[in-house]
Amino acid sequence: MFDAPQLDPMRLCRLGETVEGQCVPADLLALQDELHDLDGIIGYRVDGGYSPGQKPLLTVRITGYVQLTCQRCLEGFRFDLDLQSHLELVPNEAALPALEEERVGWDVIVCPEHLAVADLIQEEILLALPVSPRHAPGDCGVSDLCEAGHPDHPFAVLRQLT
């Protein structure tokens, strides 16, 4: 079982500490409904520090893979994870930047007193999953008749109309 640590995010930033480890998809309950099966491995690293503007910053790195369900053939396929996010911490909602002031690639969140690593990992992975996961072209188990370029495809006649 995954012994997910609880972090004090401000302490982590102030001391420049790092928390890292591994888990499996079975350890992350909120993620399981999105997966084909529980095969996979997830490595994580959370670094505390400060942004260039001297605001508390958590840098979250997630690597590994999970199994997703292809929306075409309904078979499982490996989805590789290589995620990095920057979470700038602010003391309260009033300190959140206006939408037009947000930086691309940086999220600003209200700093919680305690932060569960498992919750953080789940949220970051859920945000990175495709809306409609599919095999790479040519890797899907769906027959060639379902490909739009095939002459016997039901909508192939529409190509002649353009």
N, C-alpha and C positions, 0 to 999 in steps of 0.2 A: 504494500500500500504506500502511496505517495505521502510522505510526511511534509506537506507544504508549509513552509514557514510563513509567519505573520511578520510583516516589516513595519518599522517606524520609518516612514519615508524621509522625514526631515533629518533624522539621525543618519540615515544612509547617505544623504546628500552632504550633510555637514562633515562627516568623517571620510567621505569619498570611498565608501565600502562597496563591495561587490557580493552579490548572492547568486550562486549558480547551481545547476543540478540537472537531473533528467527525470522524466516521467513517461508514462504510456497513456494513450487515449482513454483507457478504462479508468484512469485516475481523475479525469476531467468530466464530471457528470453533465455539465451544460453543453459540452461539445458532442456528446454521443449521438444525439438525434440527427446530427448533420453528417454522420459517417456511415460508410457502407458496412464496415466491421471495425473491430477494435485493434486491428493490426497497426503497428506504427511505433515510433519513438519520437519524443520531443525533448530537445535540449534547450535550456533557457539560461540567460544571464541578465541580471539587472545591476547596472552600475549607477551609483549615486554620484552627484557632482553638481556643477553649476553651469548655467548657460553663459554665452558670451556677455549677456546683460546682467550677469551675477544673480540670476534667479535659480532656485533649486530645480534640479533636472534629473529625471530618471531616464536612462537609456536602456531600452529593453531589446534584447536580441533573442530570437527564437529560430532554431534550426531543427531539421528532422523531416518526418513525413507522416501523413495520415492516409487512410483509404476513403475516397469519395465514391459516390454512385454516379455513373455516367447517365445523364438525362436522356440519352438516345437509346442505349441498349440495356440500361439498368444493371450493368455489371460494374464491379469495383475497379478502381484504378488508383495508382499511387499518385499522391499530390505532395510534391516537395515543398517544404517550408524553409524559407530563408528571409526572415522578417527582421526589420529593425525599426524601432519607433522611439521618438523623443517625447517625453511627457514633462512639460514644464509645470511646476507646482505653484499655485497661488493660494493665499490664506482663506479666501472666501469668494462668493459669487460676484461681489462688487468689483473684485480685482481681475475678473475675466476680461480679456481684450474684446473690443468690438469686432464683429465678423470681418470687416475690411482690414483690420490690423493683424489678423492671424497670419502666421508664416506657413508656407507650404511645407509639409513634412514634419511639422511640429504640432503637437496637441497640447492644449493648456487645460489642466484639470484642477479642481479644488482639492487641496491636499487633505486626504483622510488622516485620522489619527493613527489608524493601523490599516495596512494593506495586505490582503491575502495574495500570495504569489499565484496560487491556483486560479483565483478569479482574474488576475491580471493576464495570465497566459491564455486562459479561455477567451477573454474579450479580444485580445490581439489576434488570435487565430480566427475567431468568428468574423472579425472585420476583414480578414485577408481572403476568406474563402470566396470562390466565384459564385455568382448568383445562380447560374445554370451550368454546373460542372459537366464537362464532356471530355472524352478521350481526345487525344491529338488526332488531327485528320489522318486517316489511313489506319489508325489503331483500333477503331471502334468495331464491335461485333455486329453492327447493323449491316444488312446486305447492301450491295451496291445499288439496288433499286431505290434505296432511300436517299441516295445522293442526288442533289439537284441537277448536276450535270449529266446524269444518266438519261439516255433517250427514252426509256420506258417510265421515267418518273411521271407521276400523275400531273405535275405542273409544267412538264417540259414543253407542252404546246404554247404556253404563255410566252416563251422565249421568241417564238415566231411573230408575236404581235408587236415587238419593238422595232 
